[in-house]
Amino acid sequence: MEMTRTVAALAVAVAVLVSLAGISGAVNVCGVDEDGLTACKPWVTKPCPTDPPPVACCNGLSKADFGCFCNYKNSLVLPSLGIEPNLALALPAKCGLPSAPPC
């Protein structure tokens, strides 16, 4: 149960930050740069590609400060940005990343 919350928190944070990358110029949020955030965006919105996320997305997530992402776990912003929480939840696993620490 705790692992599910951790992954959910990470996914929510990634989705919020990906959306923010499209709004502002140079972005670096929780250790993920604008290129990483932008590269992940199609994989957290519909229609989600069936291909694996690109290296730029996974590399960006691999540098993430997951503790920082936990600050976004209860965000209500996702639906307003077109982010699908279930898609965002699946992203770290699609990148083959290790489990994030619990929030």
KAZI-V700987 format. One record per pair of residues at least 12 apart in sequence whose C-alpha atoms are under 10 Angstrom apart, sorted by sequence separation. I is the first residue (numbers start at 1). J is the second residue. If there is no record, write none. Layout:
# KAZI-V700987
[[I:J] [I:J]]
This chain:
# KAZI-V700987
[[17:29] [21:33] [22:34] [41:53] [17:30] [21:34] [40:53] [18:32] [20:34] [21:35] [39:53] [40:54] [43:57] [14:29] [17:32] [18:33] [21:36] [22:37] [39:54] [40:55] [42:57] [13:29] [14:30] [17:33] [18:34] [21:37] [22:38] [39:55] [40:56] [41:57] [13:30] [17:34] [18:35] [20:37] [21:38] [39:56] [40:57] [14:32] [18:36] [19:37] [20:38] [21:39] [36:54] [38:56] [39:57] [40:58] [17:36] [18:37] [19:38] [22:41] [36:55] [37:56] [38:57] [39:58] [17:37] [18:38] [21:41] [36:56] [37:57] [39:59] [40:60] [16:37] [17:38] [18:39] [19:40] [35:56] [36:57] [37:58] [39:60] [40:61] [14:36] [15:37] [18:40] [19:41] [35:57] [36:58] [38:60] [14:37] [17:40] [18:41] [33:56] [34:57] [36:59] [37:60] [17:41] [18:42] [33:57] [35:59] [36:60] [37:61] [15:40] [16:41] [19:44] [32:57] [35:60] [36:61] [14:40] [15:41] [18:44] [19:45] [33:59] [34:60] [36:62] [14:41] [32:59] [33:60] [36:63] [15:43] [16:44] [32:60] [33:61] [36:64] [15:44] [31:60] [32:61] [14:44] [15:45] [31:61] [32:62] [33:63] [61:91] [62:92] [70:100] [73:103] [30:61] [31:62] [32:63] [33:64] [61:92] [69:100] [70:101] [12:44] [28:60] [31:63] [32:64] [70:102] [71:103] [11:44] [30:63] [31:64] [32:65] [45:78] [58:91] [62:95] [66:99] [67:100] [70:103] [30:64] [31:65] [44:78] [57:91] [58:92] [61:95] [62:96] [66:100] [67:101] [69:103] [29:64] [30:65] [31:66] [57:92] [58:93] [62:97] [65:100] [66:101] [67:102] [68:103] [28:64] [29:65] [30:66] [45:81] [46:82] [48:84] [58:94] [59:95] [61:97] [62:98] [64:100] [65:101] [66:102] [67:103] [30:67] [31:68] [45:82] [46:83] [47:84] [58:95] [66:103] [30:68] [31:69] [44:82] [45:83] [46:84] [53:91] [57:95] [58:96] [59:97] [29:68] [30:69] [44:83] [45:84] [48:87] [52:91] [53:92] [58:97] [29:69] [30:70] [43:83] [44:84] [45:85] [47:87] [55:95] [30:71] [42:83] [43:84] [44:85] [45:86] [46:87] [53:94] [54:95] [41:83] [44:86] [45:87] [52:94] [53:95] [44:87] [45:88] [51:94] [52:95] [43:87] [44:88] [42:87] [43:88] [44:89] [42:88] [44:90] [14:61] [41:88] [43:90] [44:91] [40:88] [43:91] [14:64] [10:61] [40:91] [43:94] [14:66] [17:69] [13:66] [16:69] [10:64] [10:65] [11:66] [13:68] [14:69] [17:72] [10:66] [13:69] [14:70] [16:72] [9:66] [10:67] [12:69] [13:70] [15:72] [16:73] [9:67] [10:68] [11:69] [12:70] [13:71] [14:72] [19:77] [7:66] [9:68] [10:69] [11:70] [12:71] [13:72] [14:73] [16:75] [19:78] [6:66] [9:69] [10:70] [12:72] [13:73] [16:76] [6:67] [9:70] [10:71] [11:72] [12:73] [13:74] [16:77] [17:78] [20:81] [8:70] [9:71] [10:72] [11:73] [12:74] [13:75] [15:77] [16:78] [19:81] [6:69] [7:70] [9:72] [10:73] [12:75] [15:78] [16:79] [18:81] [19:82] [6:70] [8:72] [9:73] [12:76] [13:77] [14:78] [15:79] [19:83] [5:70] [8:73] [9:74] [12:77] [13:78] [16:81] [18:83] [7:73] [8:74] [9:75] [12:78] [15:81] [6:73] [15:82] [16:83] [5:73] [15:83] [14:83] [15:84] [15:85] [12:83] [14:85] [12:84] [15:87] [16:88] [11:84] [12:85] [15:88] [11:85] [12:86] [14:88] [15:89] [11:86] [12:87] [13:88] [14:89] [9:85] [11:87] [12:88] [15:91] [8:85] [11:88] [12:89] [14:91] [8:86] [10:88] [11:89] [14:92] [9:88] [10:89] [11:90] [8:88] [9:89] [11:91] [7:88] [8:89] [10:91] [11:92] [7:89] [8:90] [10:92] [6:89] [7:90] [5:89] [7:91] [4:89] [7:92] [7:93] [10:99] [10:100] [9:100] [10:101] [7:99] [10:102] [6:99] [7:100] [9:102] [10:103] [6:100] [7:101] [9:103] [6:101] [7:102] [8:103] [3:99] [6:102] [7:103] [3:100] [5:102] [6:103] [3:101] [4:102] [5:103] [2:101] [3:102] [2:102] [3:103] [2:103]]
